Amino acid sequence: MVAIALGALTLPGRTLIVASDALNFLVTAYPLVMISTFAVPLSIILHVMCLWKLRRAGAV
C-alpha cells in the first residue's frame, strides 16, 4: 500500500501532492509499466490462490 500511495502522490498530473526534484516519469515508460500492469495483479492472484488451497487442505 505504501508503494501505491507514493506512486500516486508523486506521479505528474492532478494527483501530484508530494513535490520533489525527481518525479516518476519513468513509471509510465513501456518496460516499467508492465510491472504494475501484470506482475502486481498476478502476484495478488497467486497469493489468494495459495491461501485458498491451504484453507481447503485444512492447513490454515
N, C-alpha and C positions, 0 to 999 in steps of 0.2 A: 504494500500500500504506500510505503514511503516513496518508492521509485516512481509509482504512478503519479503521486501528488507532486513530487519535484519536477517530473517531466511536464506535467500540465502547467505548473506555475512558471516555468522558465521557457516555455515554447513561445516563439514570437507570434504575436497576434492579440486578440481581445483578452485572452486569459493571462497575459504577461503581468504577473504581480511581483515576482521576485526579479528585480533588475540586477543583472550582473554584466561583467565585461564580455563574457563568453556565453552567448545564447546558444541553445542547442539546435542549430540549423541542420546539423548532421543527422539528426533523428529522422528527418524527412527524406534523406538521401536513400537511394534504392537498396543497397545491401543492408543497412541498419534497420530499415522499415520492415524487413522480412522477420526480424526477431520479434517485434511486438505484434506483428500480424499473425504469425504462425506458431512460433515457439512458445510464447506465453499461454495462449489458449490450449495448445497441445499439452503443455505441462500441467495445466489445471485439470484437463480432462483425464490425463493419466493418473494424477493423484486421486481424483474422485473414484476412478475405476478400481484402483488398488484398495482404497478404503472400503468400497462396496464389496469386493471379493473377500477381503479379510472379515468383514462383518458376516457375510454369508457362510464362511467357513467356521465361524464362532471364535475367531482369534481375538476379536475386539469386543 
